[in-house]
């Protein structure tokens, strides 16, 4: 895996073998950043960060500060190593907790990202629970955007919180990328 844009374009991101979760592909990351408003000078939050590819991509493209949330200790260690190898220690931090606990902590710190990206493991009903948490703990900047990458098979619409609405959606094979805003 490689960074697809920004100051670190072409640099390698490590992802460990033997992990059942799949990283966001270079193609999908590049497509995502082409669809997003510019991330430069915005805070960025990467939920279910895996190896950190999306959050590190945001840092490379000029994000002000990036928190990467990853509950799995092994993957959190991989993210820390990727941050060090890319010399992003001043712009990125890993939180090795579950999403809800992390959002509570970030809300207390008054951290308000302009963009929140989530790529929860597919087909585990995590899209609806993630949206519920984002509705409850409103860390998103009022003009910000939530982007969730999920399986085309996942249904979340009936669980969409009242204070979050869908603005657009794109399908890439079995992957769906859905964009939301705060009401």
C-alpha positions in Angstrom: 0.0 0.0 0.0 1.2 3.5 -0.8 0.2 7.1 -0.1 -1.6 8.3 -3.2 -1.3 12.1 -2.8 0.2 15.0 -1.0 3.7 15.6 0.4 4.3 11.8 1.1 2.9 10.6 -2.3 4.5 7.2 -3.2 5.6 6.4 0.4 4.8 2.9 1.6 2.3 2.0 4.4 2.7 -1.4 6.1 -0.1 -3.7 6.7 0.6 -7.0 8.6 0.0 -10.4 7.0 -2.5 -12.7 8.7 -5.0 -10.0 9.6 -8.5 -10.9 8.6 -9.5 -7.2 8.1 -8.8 -5.7 4.7 -7.2 -2.3 4.2 -8.8 0.4 2.0 -7.2 -0.1 -1.4 -5.0 2.6 -3.0 -7.6 3.1 -5.7 -10.5 3.6 -3.2 -8.4 6.0 -1.0 -7.5 8.1 -4.0 -11.1 8.1 -5.2 -12.3 9.1 -1.7 -9.9 12.1 -1.5 -11.0 13.2 -5.0 -14.7 13.2 -3.8 -13.9 15.0 -0.5 -13.5 18.7 -0.1 -9.8 19.6 0.5 -8.6 18.3 3.8 -5.8 20.9 4.2 -5.9 22.7 7.5 -8.9 20.6 8.8 -8.8 18.1 11.6 -9.4 14.6 10.5 -10.7 11.5 12.4 -10.2 8.0 11.1 -12.4 5.4 12.9 -11.6 1.7 12.6 -8.3 2.9 11.2 -6.7 -0.6 10.5 -3.2 0.2 9.3 -4.0 3.9 9.2 -4.0 4.3 5.4 -6.8 6.8 5.2 -5.7 9.0 8.2 -2.1 9.0 7.0 -3.3 9.9 3.5 -5.1 12.9 5.1 -2.0 14.0 7.0 0.0 13.7 3.7 -2.6 16.0 2.0 -2.3 18.7 4.7 -4.8 17.8 7.4 -4.0 19.9 10.5 -4.3 17.0 13.0 -5.4 13.4 12.6 -6.6 11.0 15.3 -6.6 7.3 14.2 -9.0 5.1 16.3 -8.1 1.4 16.3 -9.2 -1.0 19.0 -7.0 -3.9 17.9 -3.7 -3.6 19.7 -1.6 -5.2 16.9 -3.1 -2.9 14.3 -2.7 0.2 16.6 1.0 -0.8 16.8 1.2 -1.0 13.1 -0.3 2.5 12.8 2.3 3.9 15.3 5.1 2.3 13.3 3.6 3.8 10.0 3.4 7.2 11.7 7.0 7.0 12.8 8.3 5.8 9.4 6.5 8.7 7.7 7.7 11.2 10.3 4.1 12.3 11.1 4.5 12.2 14.9 3.6 15.9 15.2 0.3 15.5 13.1 -1.1 12.1 14.1 -2.0 10.2 17.2 -3.4 6.7 17.7 -6.2 6.0 20.2 -6.3 2.3 21.1 -9.9 2.1 22.3 -13.3 1.3 20.9 -15.1 4.0 18.8 -17.6 5.0 21.4 -15.1 5.5 24.2 -12.8 7.4 21.8 -15.7 9.7 20.7 -16.5 10.5 24.4 -12.9 11.4 25.1 -12.6 13.5 21.9 -15.8 15.4 22.8 -14.4 16.2 26.2 -11.2 17.5 24.5 -13.5 19.6 22.2 -11.8 18.1 19.2 -13.9 18.9 16.1 -12.8 17.3 12.9 -13.9 18.7 9.6 -13.9 15.2 8.2 -14.7 11.9 9.9 -13.9 8.7 8.0 -15.1 5.3 9.2 -14.4 1.9 7.6 -15.9 -0.6 10.1 -15.5 -4.3 9.4 -18.2 -5.3 6.9 -21.5 -7.0 7.7 -21.4 -6.7 11.5 -24.0 -3.9 11.9 -21.3 -1.5 12.8 -22.4 1.2 10.3 -25.6 1.9 12.2 -23.9 1.8 15.6 -21.2 4.1 14.3 -23.7 6.6 13.0 -25.6 6.4 16.3 -22.4 7.2 18.2 -21.6 10.1 15.9 -25.2 11.4 16.4 -24.8 11.1 20.2 -21.3 12.5 20.6 -21.3 15.4 18.2 -17.6 15.9 17.6 -18.0 16.8 13.9 -17.5 20.4 13.0 -20.8 22.0 12.1 -19.8 22.3 8.4 -18.0 19.0 8.4 -18.6 15.7 6.6 -18.8 12.0 7.7 -17.8 9.4 5.2 -18.4 5.7 5.8 -17.1 2.9 3.6 -19.2 -0.2 3.9 -20.6 -3.2 2.2 -23.3 -2.8 -0.4 -25.3 -5.3 1.7 -25.4 -3.2 4.9 -28.7 -1.5 5.7 -28.3 1.6 8.0 -31.0 4.0 6.8 -33.6 2.9 9.3 -31.1 3.6 12.1 -29.9 7.0 10.8 -29.9 9.5 13.7 -32.2 12.6 13.4 -29.2 14.9 13.4 -27.3 13.3 10.6 -28.4 13.1 6.9 -27.0 11.4 3.8 -25.8 13.7 1.0 -24.3 11.3 -1.6 -23.3 7.8 -2.2 -20.9 6.0 -4.6 -20.6 2.3 -5.4 -17.3 0.6 -6.2 -17.9 -3.2 -6.7 -18.9 -4.6 -3.3 -17.9 -1.3 -1.6 -20.1 1.6 -0.9 -18.9 5.0 0.1 -21.6 7.1 1.7 -21.3 10.8 2.7 -23.2 12.4 5.6 -23.6 15.9 7.2 -24.9 17.2 10.5 -28.4 18.7 10.6 
